[in-house]
Amino acid sequence: QVQLVESGGGLVQPGGSLRLSCAASGSAFSFLIMSWYRQAPGKQRELVTRITQDGGTGYADSVKGRFTVSRDNAKNTVYLQMNSLKPEDTAVYYCYAFVPGASTIYWGPGTQVTVSS
């Protein structure tokens, strides 16, 4: 079992920054492939970024150059640094964990990010 809890969401003005955190417990964090998804009102949930066990990363085109994902295996935490935020980044952001070998996935409850003046 893996429990995920996101934090760091909130209201920010366009052009501002936020850093989201996702704390994981219950399993060997270093073996997990971690991702951030987001879901805006009336839209499907979409993949924002992924980070592999060895730190390899990938990003959606819409956030490349603005968002940075990182992980601290000693703290069982994955981060999402979001810069140059735009109103279209407004969404609930979800942390996601994939357990290789077991093909099991886990979701966090989500944290709201609102970009508005």
Secondary structure, DSSP 8 states (H G I E B T S, - for coil): --EEEEE--EEE-TT--EEEEEEEESS-GGG-EEEEEEE-TTS--EEEEEE-TT--EEE-TTTTTTEEEEEETTTTEEEEEE-S--GGG-EEEEEEEEETTTTEEEE---EEEEE--
